[in-house]
Amino acid sequence: LHKRGVGLQHAVLYQVWAWRLEKDRRDFDGAERVWAMGVSAEAAPLERLKTQQAQFHQRMAARRADKRTEGSPDDELSLEEKRAVWWLARQRRQQQQQQQ
């Protein structure tokens, strides 16, 4: 989606992307870069994005201190945001089909 310029101004793109990197791939540096890209792009809602980035930093600090933390990024996404992710993925599939 990012490479095609889809959803660049939507915080949910960066939230889900960073979540996938953090939880699925354990790519914490990559997740940090994605959070920074979202803030740099001023993706909306920006304050929520910044709050979740701060929560990510807290999880990473706890991880470095070898502590377990409560709450996951998945819990932080509302149903509306999960639907937005689905919509963005659908848009991407449609664009790919149109290019074929």
Secondary structure as the mmCIF struct_conf table of DSSP 4:
data_model
#
loop_
_struct_conf.conf_type_id
_struct_conf.id
_struct_conf.beg_label_comp_id
_struct_conf.beg_label_asym_id
_struct_conf.beg_label_seq_id
_struct_conf.end_label_comp_id
_struct_conf.end_label_asym_id
_struct_conf.end_label_seq_id
TURN_TY1_P TURN_TY1_P1 HIS A 2 GLN A 9
STRN STRN1 HIS A 10 HIS A 10
HELX_RH_AL_P HELX_RH_AL_P1 ALA A 11 TRP A 19
HELX_RH_PI_P HELX_RH_PI_P1 ARG A 20 ASP A 24
BEND BEND1 ARG A 25 ARG A 25
HELX_RH_AL_P HELX_RH_AL_P2 PHE A 28 SER A 40
TURN_TY1_P TURN_TY1_P2 ALA A 41 GLU A 42
HELX_LH_PP_P HELX_LH_PP_P1 ALA A 43 ALA A 43
STRN STRN2 ALA A 44 ALA A 44
BEND BEND2 PRO A 45 PRO A 45
HELX_RH_AL_P HELX_RH_AL_P3 LEU A 46 ARG A 64
TURN_TY1_P TURN_TY1_P3 ALA A 65 ASP A 66
BEND BEND3 GLU A 70 GLU A 70
HELX_RH_AL_P HELX_RH_AL_P4 PRO A 73 GLU A 76
BEND BEND4 LEU A 77 LEU A 77
HELX_RH_AL_P HELX_RH_AL_P5 LEU A 79 GLN A 99
#
